[in-house]
Amino acid sequence: MGTPVFAEGSRVRVVSYSPFRGLKGTMRIVHRIAPLDEPFCFYQIELEGAHMKEPIWFAYEEVELLASHEGLLLTSDTKSA
């Protein structure tokens, strides 16, 4: 199984050790860097409860999915038709 890639609109929580740790938000933009062996993603997230109103960029390992809804989670090994 590859690196999880969350879809735009996914609800996530920040898990990195930063001032934003524990905040929840909604994914607005997904940016994938390719062609690496494993995709590396950055997510632009609109945070709830943050003093900053602009969406903030996080690396893929800095956030976790809050709810696994059908269609909101892809894997890097998913092949497009």
PDB file of N, CA, C and O in Angstrom:
ATOM      1  N   MET A   1       0.843  -1.177   0.000  1.00  0.00           N
ATOM      2  CA  MET A   1       0.000   0.000   0.000  1.00  0.00           C
ATOM      3  C   MET A   1       0.882   1.232   0.000  1.00  0.00           C
ATOM      4  O   MET A   1       1.902   1.269   0.688  1.00  0.00           O
ATOM      5  N   GLY A   2       0.494   2.250  -0.774  1.00  0.00           N
ATOM      6  CA  GLY A   2       1.309   3.445  -0.898  1.00  0.00           C
ATOM      7  C   GLY A   2       0.947   4.503   0.127  1.00  0.00           C
ATOM      8  O   GLY A   2       0.150   4.285   1.039  1.00  0.00           O
ATOM      9  N   THR A   3       1.562   5.647  -0.062  1.00  0.00           N
ATOM     10  CA  THR A   3       1.313   6.791   0.808  1.00  0.00           C
ATOM     11  C   THR A   3      -0.130   7.265   0.608  1.00  0.00           C
ATOM     12  O   THR A   3      -0.574   7.393  -0.534  1.00  0.00           O
ATOM     13  N   PRO A   4      -0.869   7.526   1.684  1.00  0.00           N
ATOM     14  CA  PRO A   4      -2.243   8.006   1.510  1.00  0.00           C
ATOM     15  C   PRO A   4      -2.258   9.403   0.913  1.00  0.00           C
ATOM     16  O   PRO A   4      -1.457  10.261   1.286  1.00  0.00           O
ATOM     17  N   VAL A   5      -3.174   9.621  -0.014  1.00  0.00           N
ATOM     18  CA  VAL A   5      -3.372  10.928  -0.623  1.00  0.00           C
ATOM     19  C   VAL A   5      -4.813  11.304  -0.361  1.00  0.00           C
ATOM     20  O   VAL A   5      -5.729  10.646  -0.852  1.00  0.00           O
ATOM     21  N   PHE A   6      -5.020  12.354   0.406  1.00  0.00           N
ATOM     22  CA  PHE A   6      -6.374  12.774   0.745  1.00  0.00           C
ATOM     23  C   PHE A   6      -6.917  13.694  -0.342  1.00  0.00           C
ATOM     24  O   PHE A   6      -6.161  14.443  -0.962  1.00  0.00           O
ATOM     25  N   ALA A   7      -8.211  13.638  -0.570  1.00  0.00           N
ATOM     26  CA  ALA A   7      -8.862  14.437  -1.605  1.00  0.00           C
ATOM     27  C   ALA A   7      -9.235  15.814  -1.063  1.00  0.00           C
ATOM     28  O   ALA A   7      -9.385  16.009   0.143  1.00  0.00           O
ATOM     29  N   GLU A   8      -9.380  16.757  -1.984  1.00  0.00           N
ATOM     30  CA  GLU A   8      -9.854  18.084  -1.594  1.00  0.00           C
ATOM     31  C   GLU A   8     -11.214  17.944  -0.926  1.00  0.00           C
ATOM     32  O   GLU A   8     -12.047  17.150  -1.363  1.00  0.00           O
ATOM     33  N   GLY A   9     -11.434  18.704   0.120  1.00  0.00           N
ATOM     34  CA  GLY A   9     -12.680  18.625   0.874  1.00  0.00           C
ATOM     35  C   GLY A   9     -12.605  17.701   2.079  1.00  0.00           C
ATOM     36  O   GLY A   9     -13.525  17.674   2.896  1.00  0.00           O
ATOM     37  N   SER A  10     -11.511  16.937   2.200  1.00  0.00           N
ATOM     38  CA  SER A  10     -11.348  16.032   3.344  1.00  0.00           C
ATOM     39  C   SER A  10     -11.208  16.830   4.635  1.00  0.00           C
ATOM     40  O   SER A  10     -10.637  17.920   4.648  1.00  0.00           O
ATOM     41  N   ARG A  11     -11.734  16.277   5.710  1.00  0.00           N
ATOM     42  CA  ARG A  11     -11.586  16.872   7.044  1.00  0.00           C
ATOM     43  C   ARG A  11     -10.375  16.227   7.688  1.00  0.00           C
ATOM     44  O   ARG A  11     -10.273  15.002   7.743  1.00  0.00           O
ATOM     45  N   VAL A  12      -9.451  17.052   8.179  1.00  0.00           N
ATOM     46  CA  VAL A  12      -8.198  16.550   8.739  1.00  0.00           C
ATOM     47  C   VAL A  12      -7.885  17.235  10.069  1.00  0.00           C
ATOM     48  O   VAL A  12      -8.486  18.246  10.434  1.00  0.00           O
ATOM     49  N   ARG A  13      -6.912  16.641  10.786  1.00  0.00           N
ATOM     50  CA  ARG A  13      -6.403  17.209  12.038  1.00  0.00           C
ATOM     51  C   ARG A  13      -4.884  17.315  11.889  1.00  0.00           C
ATOM     52  O   ARG A  13      -4.241  16.421  11.338  1.00  0.00           O
ATOM     53  N   VAL A  14      -4.324  18.417  12.385  1.00  0.00           N
ATOM     54  CA  VAL A  14      -2.873  18.614  12.346  1.00  0.00           C
ATOM     55  C   VAL A  14      -2.249  17.802  13.474  1.00  0.00           C
ATOM     56  O   VAL A  14      -2.650  17.935  14.630  1.00  0.00           O
ATOM     57  N   VAL A  15      -1.266  16.958  13.144  1.00  0.00           N
ATOM     58  CA  VAL A  15      -0.615  16.105  14.137  1.00  0.00           C
ATOM     59  C   VAL A  15       0.861  16.444  14.314  1.00  0.00           C
ATOM     60  O   VAL A  15       1.531  15.853  15.161  1.00  0.00           O
ATOM     61  N   SER A  16       1.377  17.389  13.525  1.00  0.00           N
ATOM     62  CA  SER A  16       2.790  17.759  13.644  1.00  0.00           C
ATOM     63  C   SER A  16       3.007  18.588  14.913  1.00  0.00           C
ATOM     64  O   SER A  16       2.077  19.200  15.438  1.00  0.00           O
ATOM     65  N   TYR A  17       4.242  18.593  15.386  1.00  0.00           N
ATOM     66  CA  TYR A  17       4.589  19.403  16.556  1.00  0.00           C
ATOM     67  C   TYR A  17       4.805  20.832  16.095  1.00  0.00           C
ATOM     68  O   TYR A  17       5.919  21.239  15.765  1.00  0.00           O
ATOM     69  N   SER A  18       3.719  21.579  16.080  1.00  0.00           N
ATOM     70  CA  SER A  18       3.737  22.976  15.640  1.00  0.00           C
ATOM     71  C   SER A  18       2.672  23.726  16.426  1.00  0.00           C
ATOM     72  O   SER A  18       1.904  23.109  17.165  1.00  0.00           O
ATOM     73  N   PRO A  19       2.613  25.037  16.282  1.00  0.00           N
ATOM     74  CA  PRO A  19       1.562  25.799  16.979  1.00  0.00           C
ATOM     75  C   PRO A  19       0.147  25.413  16.545  1.00  0.00           C
ATOM     76  O   PRO A  19      -0.827  25.753  17.216  1.00  0.00           O
ATOM     77  N   PHE A  20       0.040  24.704  15.422  1.00  0.00           N
ATOM     78  CA  PHE A  20      -1.273  24.320  14.905  1.00  0.00           C
ATOM     79  C   PHE A  20      -1.687  22.912  15.319  1.00  0.00           C
ATOM     80  O   PHE A  20      -2.758  22.450  14.927  1.00  0.00           O
ATOM     81  N   ARG A  21      -0.865  22.223  16.100  1.00  0.00           N
ATOM     82  CA  ARG A  21      -1.143  20.844  16.506  1.00  0.00           C
ATOM     83  C   ARG A  21      -2.529  20.744  17.166  1.00  0.00           C
ATOM     84  O   ARG A  21      -2.875  21.532  18.047  1.00  0.00           O
ATOM     85  N   GLY A  22      -3.296  19.767  16.720  1.00  0.00           N
ATOM     86  CA  GLY A  22      -4.619  19.517  17.283  1.00  0.00           C
ATOM     87  C   GLY A  22      -5.747  20.264  16.606  1.00  0.00           C
ATOM     88  O   GLY A  22      -6.915  19.942  16.820  1.00  0.00           O
ATOM     89  N   LEU A  23      -5.418  21.269  15.781  1.00  0.00           N
ATOM     90  CA  LEU A  23      -6.476  22.003  15.090  1.00  0.00           C
ATOM     91  C   LEU A  23      -7.039  21.156  13.956  1.00  0.00           C
ATOM     92  O   LEU A  23      -6.332  20.353  13.346  1.00  0.00           O
ATOM     93  N   LYS A  24      -8.317  21.354  13.690  1.00  0.00           N
ATOM     94  CA  LYS A  24      -8.992  20.645  12.609  1.00  0.00           C
ATOM     95  C   LYS A  24      -9.206  21.620  11.458  1.00  0.00           C
ATOM     96  O   LYS A  24      -9.239  22.838  11.638  1.00  0.00           O
ATOM     97  N   GLY A  25      -9.347  21.050  10.288  1.00  0.00           N
ATOM     98  CA  GLY A  25      -9.570  21.904   9.134  1.00  0.00           C
ATOM     99  C   GLY A  25     -10.052  21.122   7.936  1.00  0.00           C
ATOM    100  O   GLY A  25     -10.249  19.908   7.991  1.00  0.00           O
ATOM    101  N   THR A  26     -10.238  21.855   6.845  1.00  0.00           N
ATOM    102  CA  THR A  26     -10.715  21.284   5.596  1.00  0.00           C
ATOM    103  C   THR A  26      -9.653  21.475   4.528  1.00  0.00           C
ATOM    104  O   THR A  26      -9.115  22.569   4.358  1.00  0.00           O
ATOM    105  N   MET A  27      -9.359  20.403   3.811  1.00  0.00           N
ATOM    106  CA  MET A  27      -8.360  20.424   2.761  1.00  0.00           C
ATOM    107  C   MET A  27      -8.896  21.196   1.566  1.00  0.00           C
ATOM    108  O   MET A  27      -9.978  20.894   1.063  1.00  0.00           O
ATOM    109  N   ARG A  28      -8.143  22.190   1.109  1.00  0.00           N
ATOM    110  CA  ARG A  28      -8.559  23.016  -0.022  1.00  0.00           C
ATOM    111  C   ARG A  28      -7.812  22.655  -1.301  1.00  0.00           C
ATOM    112  O   ARG A  28      -8.414  22.597  -2.372  1.00  0.00           O
ATOM    113  N   ILE A  29      -6.498  22.412  -1.199  1.00  0.00           N
ATOM    114  CA  ILE A  29      -5.686  22.096  -2.380  1.00  0.00           C
ATOM    115  C   ILE A  29      -4.753  20.946  -2.044  1.00  0.00           C
ATOM    116  O   ILE A  29      -4.184  20.890  -0.954  1.00  0.00           O
ATOM    117  N   VAL A  30      -4.601  20.026  -2.996  1.00  0.00           N
ATOM    118  CA  VAL A  30      -3.641  18.926  -2.871  1.00  0.00           C
ATOM    119  C   VAL A  30      -2.586  19.127  -3.949  1.00  0.00           C
ATOM    120  O   VAL A  30      -2.914  19.234  -5.130  1.00  0.00           O
ATOM    121  N   HIS A  31      -1.306  19.178  -3.540  1.00  0.00           N
ATOM    122  CA  HIS A  31      -0.207  19.348  -4.494  1.00  0.00           C
ATOM    123  C   HIS A  31       0.695  18.130  -4.389  1.00  0.00           C
ATOM    124  O   HIS A  31       1.312  17.898  -3.349  1.00  0.00           O
ATOM    125  N   ARG A  32       0.775  17.343  -5.469  1.00  0.00           N
ATOM    126  CA  ARG A  32       1.607  16.137  -5.491  1.00  0.00           C
ATOM    127  C   ARG A  32       2.889  16.412  -6.247  1.00  0.00           C
ATOM    128  O   ARG A  32       2.871  17.023  -7.316  1.00  0.00           O
ATOM    129  N   ILE A  33       4.003  15.960  -5.690  1.00  0.00           N
ATOM    130  CA  ILE A  33       5.288  16.058  -6.361  1.00  0.00           C
ATOM    131  C   ILE A  33       5.574  14.704  -6.991  1.00  0.00           C
ATOM    132  O   ILE A  33       5.597  13.683  -6.304  1.00  0.00           O
ATOM    133  N   ALA A  34       5.786  14.702  -8.270  1.00  0.00           N
ATOM    134  CA  ALA A  34       6.074  13.458  -8.991  1.00  0.00           C
ATOM    135  C   ALA A  34       7.241  13.737  -9.928  1.00  0.00           C
ATOM    136  O   ALA A  34       7.505  14.909 -10.193  1.00  0.00           O
ATOM    137  N   PRO A  35       7.912  12.808 -10.416  1.00  0.00           N
ATOM    138  CA  PRO A  35       7.743  11.368 -10.375  1.00  0.00           C
ATOM    139  C   PRO A  35       8.681  10.705  -9.384  1.00  0.00           C
ATOM    140  O   PRO A  35       9.654  10.075  -9.799  1.00  0.00           O
ATOM    141  N   LEU A  36       8.435  10.819  -8.147  1.00  0.00           N
ATOM    142  CA  LEU A  36       9.210  10.132  -7.125  1.00  0.00           C
ATOM    143  C   LEU A  36       8.703   8.697  -6.975  1.00  0.00           C
ATOM    144  O   LEU A  36       7.604   8.375  -7.427  1.00  0.00           O
ATOM    145  N   ASP A  37       9.505   7.835  -6.341  1.00  0.00           N
ATOM    146  CA  ASP A  37       9.062   6.457  -6.110  1.00  0.00           C
ATOM    147  C   ASP A  37       7.766   6.441  -5.308  1.00  0.00           C
ATOM    148  O   ASP A  37       6.826   5.720  -5.643  1.00  0.00           O
ATOM    149  N   GLU A  38       7.725   7.235  -4.258  1.00  0.00           N
ATOM    150  CA  GLU A  38       6.516   7.403  -3.457  1.00  0.00           C
ATOM    151  C   GLU A  38       6.067   8.849  -3.629  1.00  0.00           C
ATOM    152  O   GLU A  38       6.877   9.762  -3.473  1.00  0.00           O
ATOM    153  N   PRO A  39       4.802   9.077  -3.946  1.00  0.00           N
ATOM    154  CA  PRO A  39       4.350  10.469  -4.094  1.00  0.00           C
ATOM    155  C   PRO A  39       4.533  11.246  -2.793  1.00  0.00           C
ATOM    156  O   PRO A  39       4.339  10.712  -1.701  1.00  0.00           O
ATOM    157  N   PHE A  40       4.903  12.488  -2.928  1.00  0.00           N
ATOM    158  CA  PHE A  40       5.045  13.378  -1.786  1.00  0.00           C
ATOM    159  C   PHE A  40       4.023  14.481  -1.982  1.00  0.00           C
ATOM    160  O   PHE A  40       4.016  15.141  -3.021  1.00  0.00           O
ATOM    161  N   CYS A  41       3.161  14.690  -0.997  1.00  0.00           N
ATOM    162  CA  CYS A  41       2.066  15.642  -1.128  1.00  0.00           C
ATOM    163  C   CYS A  41       2.181  16.775  -0.119  1.00  0.00           C
ATOM    164  O   CYS A  41       2.671  16.608   0.997  1.00  0.00           O
ATOM    165  N   PHE A  42       1.715  17.915  -0.554  1.00  0.00           N
ATOM    166  CA  PHE A  42       1.488  19.046   0.329  1.00  0.00           C
ATOM    167  C   PHE A  42       0.006  19.367   0.265  1.00  0.00           C
ATOM    168  O   PHE A  42      -0.612  19.307  -0.799  1.00  0.00           O
ATOM    169  N   TYR A  43      -0.554  19.706   1.413  1.00  0.00           N
ATOM    170  CA  TYR A  43      -1.975  20.017   1.495  1.00  0.00           C
ATOM    171  C   TYR A  43      -2.151  21.451   1.983  1.00  0.00           C
ATOM    172  O   TYR A  43      -1.523  21.864   2.958  1.00  0.00           O
ATOM    173  N   GLN A  44      -3.007  22.206   1.300  1.00  0.00           N
ATOM    174  CA  GLN A  44      -3.369  23.533   1.782  1.00  0.00           C
ATOM    175  C   GLN A  44      -4.666  23.366   2.566  1.00  0.00           C
ATOM    176  O   GLN A  44      -5.684  22.933   2.027  1.00  0.00           O
ATOM    177  N   ILE A  45      -4.608  23.719   3.853  1.00  0.00           N
ATOM    178  CA  ILE A  45      -5.726  23.444   4.753  1.00  0.00           C
ATOM    179  C   ILE A  45      -6.248  24.738   5.362  1.00  0.00           C
ATOM    180  O   ILE A  45      -5.489  25.578   5.845  1.00  0.00           O
ATOM    181  N   GLU A  46      -7.562  24.869   5.323  1.00  0.00           N
ATOM    182  CA  GLU A  46      -8.243  25.979   5.972  1.00  0.00           C
ATOM    183  C   GLU A  46      -8.540  25.532   7.394  1.00  0.00           C
ATOM    184  O   GLU A  46      -9.409  24.688   7.615  1.00  0.00           O
ATOM    185  N   LEU A  47      -7.820  26.097   8.361  1.00  0.00           N
ATOM    186  CA  LEU A  47      -7.925  25.665   9.756  1.00  0.00           C
ATOM    187  C   LEU A  47      -9.064  26.360  10.484  1.00  0.00           C
ATOM    188  O   LEU A  47      -9.397  27.511  10.199  1.00  0.00           O
ATOM    189  N   GLU A  48      -9.652  25.641  11.424  1.00  0.00           N
ATOM    190  CA  GLU A  48     -10.678  26.202  12.302  1.00  0.00           C
ATOM    191  C   GLU A  48     -10.002  26.605  13.607  1.00  0.00           C
ATOM    192  O   GLU A  48      -9.217  25.832  14.156  1.00  0.00           O
ATOM    193  N   GLY A  49     -10.287  27.776  14.102  1.00  0.00           N
ATOM    194  CA  GLY A  49      -9.753  28.204  15.393  1.00  0.00           C
ATOM    195  C   GLY A  49      -8.359  28.800  15.337  1.00  0.00           C
ATOM    196  O   GLY A  49      -7.784  29.100  16.384  1.00  0.00           O
ATOM    197  N   ALA A  50      -7.800  28.980  14.157  1.00  0.00           N
ATOM    198  CA  ALA A  50      -6.477  29.593  14.038  1.00  0.00           C
ATOM    199  C   ALA A  50      -6.638  31.110  13.903  1.00  0.00           C
ATOM    200  O   ALA A  50      -7.643  31.595  13.384  1.00  0.00           O
ATOM    201  N   HIS A  51      -5.640  31.842  14.373  1.00  0.00           N
ATOM    202  CA  HIS A  51      -5.681  33.302  14.253  1.00  0.00           C
ATOM    203  C   HIS A  51      -5.508  33.727  12.800  1.00  0.00           C
ATOM    204  O   HIS A  51      -6.015  34.768  12.383  1.00  0.00           O
ATOM    205  N   MET A  52      -4.792  32.914  12.038  1.00  0.00           N
ATOM    206  CA  MET A  52      -4.592  33.205  10.617  1.00  0.00           C
ATOM    207  C   MET A  52      -5.815  32.738   9.845  1.00  0.00           C
ATOM    208  O   MET A  52      -6.261  31.605  10.025  1.00  0.00           O
ATOM    209  N   LYS A  53      -6.355  33.577   9.003  1.00  0.00           N
ATOM    210  CA  LYS A  53      -7.548  33.226   8.236  1.00  0.00           C
ATOM    211  C   LYS A  53      -7.197  32.602   6.889  1.00  0.00           C
ATOM    212  O   LYS A  53      -8.044  31.956   6.272  1.00  0.00           O
ATOM    213  N   GLU A  54      -5.952  32.788   6.420  1.00  0.00           N
ATOM    214  CA  GLU A  54      -5.544  32.205   5.153  1.00  0.00           C
ATOM    215  C   GLU A  54      -5.252  30.720   5.336  1.00  0.00           C
ATOM    216  O   GLU A  54      -4.770  30.316   6.395  1.00  0.00           O
ATOM    217  N   PRO A  55      -5.535  29.899   4.321  1.00  0.00           N
ATOM    218  CA  PRO A  55      -5.178  28.474   4.398  1.00  0.00           C
ATOM    219  C   PRO A  55      -3.665  28.311   4.526  1.00  0.00           C
ATOM    220  O   PRO A  55      -2.903  29.140   4.028  1.00  0.00           O
ATOM    221  N   ILE A  56      -3.235  27.250   5.190  1.00  0.00           N
ATOM    222  CA  ILE A  56      -1.818  27.006   5.485  1.00  0.00           C
ATOM    223  C   ILE A  56      -1.404  25.689   4.837  1.00  0.00           C
ATOM    224  O   ILE A  56      -2.177  24.732   4.802  1.00  0.00           O
ATOM    225  N   TRP A  57      -0.166  25.651   4.322  1.00  0.00           N
ATOM    226  CA  TRP A  57       0.364  24.429   3.697  1.00  0.00           C
ATOM    227  C   TRP A  57       0.978  23.507   4.742  1.00  0.00           C
ATOM    228  O   TRP A  57       1.685  23.956   5.644  1.00  0.00           O
ATOM    229  N   PHE A  58       0.697  22.201   4.608  1.00  0.00           N
ATOM    230  CA  PHE A  58       1.280  21.170   5.465  1.00  0.00           C
ATOM    231  C   PHE A  58       1.760  20.017   4.591  1.00  0.00           C
ATOM    232  O   PHE A  58       1.155  19.729   3.558  1.00  0.00           O
ATOM    233  N   ALA A  59       2.837  19.359   4.994  1.00  0.00           N
ATOM    234  CA  ALA A  59       3.291  18.148   4.320  1.00  0.00           C
ATOM    235  C   ALA A  59       2.357  16.996   4.697  1.00  0.00           C
ATOM    236  O   ALA A  59       1.669  17.056   5.716  1.00  0.00           O
ATOM    237  N   TYR A  60       2.338  15.955   3.874  1.00  0.00           N
ATOM    238  CA  TYR A  60       1.386  14.853   4.067  1.00  0.00           C
ATOM    239  C   TYR A  60       1.501  14.178   5.429  1.00  0.00           C
ATOM    240  O   TYR A  60       0.497  13.711   5.965  1.00  0.00           O
ATOM    241  N   GLU A  61       2.709  14.115   6.003  1.00  0.00           N
ATOM    242  CA  GLU A  61       2.858  13.420   7.288  1.00  0.00           C
ATOM    243  C   GLU A  61       2.447  14.297   8.482  1.00  0.00           C
ATOM    244  O   GLU A  61       2.450  13.831   9.621  1.00  0.00           O
ATOM    245  N   GLU A  62       2.101  15.543   8.226  1.00  0.00           N
ATOM    246  CA  GLU A  62       1.731  16.457   9.307  1.00  0.00           C
ATOM    247  C   GLU A  62       0.235  16.474   9.623  1.00  0.00           C
ATOM    248  O   GLU A  62      -0.187  17.137  10.570  1.00  0.00           O
ATOM    249  N   VAL A  63      -0.567  15.753   8.840  1.00  0.00           N
ATOM    250  CA  VAL A  63      -2.017  15.738   9.063  1.00  0.00           C
ATOM    251  C   VAL A  63      -2.539  14.308   9.028  1.00  0.00           C
ATOM    252  O   VAL A  63      -1.915  13.417   8.453  1.00  0.00           O
ATOM    253  N   GLU A  64      -3.698  14.106   9.656  1.00  0.00           N
ATOM    254  CA  GLU A  64      -4.370  12.809   9.593  1.00  0.00           C
ATOM    255  C   GLU A  64      -5.828  13.033   9.252  1.00  0.00           C
ATOM    256  O   GLU A  64      -6.408  14.067   9.582  1.00  0.00           O
ATOM    257  N   LEU A  65      -6.408  12.055   8.589  1.00  0.00           N
ATOM    258  CA  LEU A  65      -7.797  12.120   8.184  1.00  0.00           C
ATOM    259  C   LEU A  65      -8.693  11.956   9.405  1.00  0.00           C
ATOM    260  O   LEU A  65      -8.460  11.073  10.230  1.00  0.00           O
ATOM    261  N   LEU A  66      -9.720  12.803   9.529  1.00  0.00           N
ATOM    262  CA  LEU A  66     -10.649  12.699  10.655  1.00  0.00           C
ATOM    263  C   LEU A  66     -11.663  11.599  10.437  1.00  0.00           C
ATOM    264  O   LEU A  66     -11.946  10.832  11.358  1.00  0.00           O
ATOM    265  N   ALA A  67     -12.211  11.502   9.253  1.00  0.00           N
ATOM    266  CA  ALA A  67     -13.212  10.476   8.962  1.00  0.00           C
ATOM    267  C   ALA A  67     -12.921   9.913   7.587  1.00  0.00           C
ATOM    268  O   ALA A  67     -12.663  10.658   6.641  1.00  0.00           O
ATOM    269  N   SER A  68     -12.962   8.618   7.484  1.00  0.00           N
ATOM    270  CA  SER A  68     -12.701   7.962   6.210  1.00  0.00           C
ATOM    271  C   SER A  68     -13.999   7.828   5.435  1.00  0.00           C
ATOM    272  O   SER A  68     -14.716   6.835   5.564  1.00  0.00           O
ATOM    273  N   HIS A  69     -14.292   8.838   4.629  1.00  0.00           N
ATOM    274  CA  HIS A  69     -15.494   8.814   3.801  1.00  0.00           C
ATOM    275  C   HIS A  69     -15.139   8.220   2.447  1.00  0.00           C
ATOM    276  O   HIS A  69     -14.038   8.426   1.937  1.00  0.00           O
ATOM    277  N   GLU A  70     -16.058   7.498   1.882  1.00  0.00           N
ATOM    278  CA  GLU A  70     -15.833   6.893   0.572  1.00  0.00           C
ATOM    279  C   GLU A  70     -15.528   7.994  -0.442  1.00  0.00           C
ATOM    280  O   GLU A  70     -16.251   8.986  -0.528  1.00  0.00           O
ATOM    281  N   GLY A  71     -14.475   7.814  -1.192  1.00  0.00           N
ATOM    282  CA  GLY A  71     -14.106   8.780  -2.215  1.00  0.00           C
ATOM    283  C   GLY A  71     -13.169   9.870  -1.725  1.00  0.00           C
ATOM    284  O   GLY A  71     -12.697  10.666  -2.537  1.00  0.00           O
ATOM    285  N   LEU A  72     -12.881   9.940  -0.435  1.00  0.00           N
ATOM    286  CA  LEU A  72     -12.008  10.991   0.069  1.00  0.00           C
ATOM    287  C   LEU A  72     -10.594  10.500   0.347  1.00  0.00           C
ATOM    288  O   LEU A  72      -9.728  11.293   0.718  1.00  0.00           O
ATOM    289  N   LEU A  73     -10.345   9.207   0.172  1.00  0.00           N
ATOM    290  CA  LEU A  73      -9.019   8.664   0.419  1.00  0.00           C
ATOM    291  C   LEU A  73      -8.574   7.868  -0.792  1.00  0.00           C
ATOM    292  O   LEU A  73      -9.245   6.926  -1.213  1.00  0.00           O
ATOM    293  N   LEU A  74      -7.443   8.253  -1.342  1.00  0.00           N
ATOM    294  CA  LEU A  74      -6.835   7.532  -2.456  1.00  0.00           C
ATOM    295  C   LEU A  74      -5.495   7.019  -1.978  1.00  0.00           C
ATOM    296  O   LEU A  74      -4.991   7.477  -0.953  1.00  0.00           O
ATOM    297  N   THR A  75      -4.913   6.089  -2.689  1.00  0.00           N
ATOM    298  CA  THR A  75      -3.558   5.652  -2.369  1.00  0.00           C
ATOM    299  C   THR A  75      -2.671   5.931  -3.557  1.00  0.00           C
ATOM    300  O   THR A  75      -3.149   6.046  -4.686  1.00  0.00           O
ATOM    301  N   SER A  76      -1.380   6.040  -3.307  1.00  0.00           N
ATOM    302  CA  SER A  76      -0.452   6.366  -4.370  1.00  0.00           C
ATOM    303  C   SER A  76      -0.381   5.273  -5.409  1.00  0.00           C
ATOM    304  O   SER A  76       0.031   5.527  -6.541  1.00  0.00           O
ATOM    305  N   ASP A  77      -0.773   4.058  -5.053  1.00  0.00           N
ATOM    306  CA  ASP A  77      -0.703   2.973  -6.011  1.00  0.00           C
ATOM    307  C   ASP A  77      -2.022   2.814  -6.782  1.00  0.00           C
ATOM    308  O   ASP A  77      -2.179   1.861  -7.546  1.00  0.00           O
ATOM    309  N   THR A  78      -2.970   3.741  -6.586  1.00  0.00           N
ATOM    310  CA  THR A  78      -4.209   3.715  -7.341  1.00  0.00           C
ATOM    311  C   THR A  78      -3.886   4.140  -8.766  1.00  0.00           C
ATOM    312  O   THR A  78      -3.266   5.182  -8.979  1.00  0.00           O
ATOM    313  N   LYS A  79      -4.294   3.354  -9.724  1.00  0.00           N
ATOM    314  CA  LYS A  79      -3.990   3.644 -11.117  1.00  0.00           C
ATOM    315  C   LYS A  79      -5.178   4.335 -11.748  1.00  0.00           C
ATOM    316  O   LYS A  79      -6.325   3.950 -11.524  1.00  0.00           O
ATOM    317  N   SER A  80      -4.896   5.364 -12.541  1.00  0.00           N
ATOM    318  CA  SER A  80      -5.981   6.055 -13.228  1.00  0.00           C
ATOM    319  C   SER A  80      -6.313   5.312 -14.517  1.00  0.00           C
ATOM    320  O   SER A  80      -5.435   4.735 -15.158  1.00  0.00           O
ATOM    321  N   ALA A  81      -7.554   5.334 -14.876  1.00  0.00           N
ATOM    322  CA  ALA A  81      -8.007   4.596 -16.057  1.00  0.00           C
ATOM    323  C   ALA A  81      -7.742   5.355 -17.329  1.00  0.00           C
ATOM    324  O   ALA A  81      -8.064   4.872 -18.415  1.00  0.00           O
TER     325      ALA A  81
END
